[in-house]
Amino acid sequence: MHELANNPSAMVCLTLLIPAVAEPKITDWLIDHPTWQVELSAHQVISRGPLVRLSSIEERIEGCALRVELRLIVQRGLLSELLGELLPLMQGLDGGYWVTPLENFAAFGGSATCTTLG
């Protein structure tokens, strides 16, 4: 059984919640900047809540917004610089972001190593 490291990972998860039409622009930008070494996944989600703007007639009828949730695994030390370049690309988009610390980060099959502080 694998034991989790006692120290937090040097990686964080930056989650972007954006309109689906903006997803190609953001993912293409990340792919065009390989120096960030960002692990990326995209998920279609349904958003509800007081901060969610329902922009289309379909969303108003359904009572929820269709969005894409991009999860970026990035080095903690690069987060501020990445956000500094990424946020202007998302100017005017309906959505938001949050950052979650990772307790541990590893890949199956040994294709990546566990990265932790300490």
SVG drawing of the C-alpha trace seen along z (x, -y; Angstrom):
<svg xmlns="http://www.w3.org/2000/svg" viewBox="-38 -42 51 44">
<polyline fill="none" stroke="black" stroke-width="0.4" points="0.0,0.0 1.3,-3.4 1.6,-5.9 0.9,-9.6 3.7,-12.0 3.6,-14.0 4.5,-17.1 2.2,-18.8 2.9,-18.5 4.9,-21.2 1.9,-21.2 -1.5,-22.9 -4.7,-22.4 -5.9,-25.5 -9.5,-25.0 -11.0,-27.3 -14.8,-27.4 -15.4,-28.9 -18.0,-28.9 -17.5,-26.0 -16.8,-28.3 -13.7,-29.6 -12.2,-26.2 -10.3,-25.8 -8.7,-29.3 -7.4,-28.5 -6.3,-25.0 -4.5,-26.0 -2.7,-28.8 -1.6,-26.3 -0.4,-23.8 1.5,-26.7 3.4,-27.4 5.0,-24.1 7.4,-25.7 4.5,-25.8 4.6,-22.0 0.9,-22.0 -1.1,-18.8 -4.6,-19.5 -8.0,-17.9 -11.3,-19.3 -14.7,-18.4 -18.2,-19.5 -20.2,-20.6 -23.5,-22.2 -23.1,-25.3 -25.7,-26.8 -25.5,-29.4 -25.9,-33.1 -22.6,-34.0 -23.5,-32.0 -25.0,-34.1 -27.4,-32.3 -26.6,-33.8 -28.6,-31.8 -32.3,-31.2 -31.7,-27.5 -29.7,-28.1 -32.5,-30.3 -35.1,-27.6 -33.0,-24.9 -32.0,-27.0 -28.3,-26.1 -25.3,-27.1 -23.3,-24.7 -19.6,-25.3 -16.2,-23.6 -14.1,-23.0 -10.4,-23.0 -8.2,-21.5 -4.5,-22.5 -1.9,-20.8 1.0,-23.3 4.0,-23.9 3.0,-26.1 5.9,-28.5 4.7,-29.2 1.1,-29.8 1.2,-33.6 3.1,-34.0 0.8,-31.7 -2.3,-33.5 -0.7,-36.8 -0.6,-35.7 -3.8,-33.6 -6.3,-36.0 -6.0,-38.6 -7.1,-35.9 -10.2,-35.3 -11.1,-39.0 -14.9,-39.4 -15.6,-35.7 -18.4,-34.5 -16.7,-32.2 -14.1,-32.1 -11.2,-30.1 -10.0,-28.6 -6.8,-27.0 -6.6,-23.8 -3.4,-22.5 -2.5,-18.9 -1.7,-16.5 0.1,-14.2 0.6,-14.0 1.7,-10.9 0.9,-9.1 0.0,-5.5 2.5,-3.2 5.6,-5.2 5.3,-7.7 5.7,-10.5 7.2,-10.7 5.6,-12.0 6.6,-15.6 6.5,-16.8 8.1,-19.5 10.8,-18.8"/>
</svg>
